[in-house]
Amino acid sequence: MSLTLTLDAHGEELVAAHLRSGLYQSPEEVVTRALETLAVKEQCGAAGGTMTPAEAVDDIRELRKGVTLGGLRIRDLINEGRKY
């Protein structure tokens, strides 16, 4: 199925910002990820917002897929933050 969307200026800027981050390769990938995240959020809201700790961990892991630090280590980021 093919679908054409028209975004307002704010939506276009959001997509462009995500593309600049390097985490996404195309506008379609950005929109797909946004829709997946929305579906998970709505599913949690429909369930009354209650989930077990294991379900919460699974959700966090799913949402973090594809998120990288670009080769940086957490320790390096902490040390960089201490400089300021």
N, C-alpha and C positions, 0 to 999 in steps of 0.2 A: 504494500500500500504506500502510495506516495502522497505527501501532504505538504502544502506550501503555507508557511506562516509569515505574517507581517508583524514585526516587533516595533514598539515605539523606541524613541531615542535611548531611554533608560535600559530597556531590554537589550538593545544592540550593544550598549556599552558594557553591560554585564557579560554578554557572550564574548565580546572582544577581550575583556579583562581575563576571562578564564582561558582563552586561547593564548594570550601573552604569557600566562603562567607556565606554559609548556606542558601542562598535565593533559591537555586535550588536543587532538589533532584536527578536529573539524567542528563547525557549529552544531552539526547533527549529534556529535558525541556529547557536547555540552548539554544540549536539550534532553537527550536520552538520560543522562546522569541526573539531571534536575528532576525529570519525571519519576525516575526510580526512587530518588530521595523523598519526593513528595508522597509517593505511594506508601513508603515505609512510615513516614510521619503520620499520614492519615490513618493507617492501619493501627498505629499505636494509640492515636486519639480515639478511635472507634472502640478500642478494647478498654477504654476507661483509663488509659495511661498506666496501667499496672502491668508489670512484667517481672519475671524472676531475674535475679542477677545474671544467670547464665544466658537468658534471652537478651538482656541488655548488652552483655559482652559480645554476643553474636551480632547484634545490630551495629555496635561500634566497629567491629572488624569489617563488616560489609560496607559501611560508609567510608572506611579508610582505604578501601581497595584503590590502588592506583595513586595514592597520595605518597609522595616521596619528599625527602629533604634535599634532593639534588646532590647527594654525596656527602652532605654535612652530617656531623654527629651531634647529638643532643648536647654532649659535654662542650663542644666547640661553641654552640649557640649560647649556652649559659655563660661561658667565659667571655664571650663577646658582649653580652648584656651587662656584665660586671664592669666593663670599661666606662659605662655611662652612668 
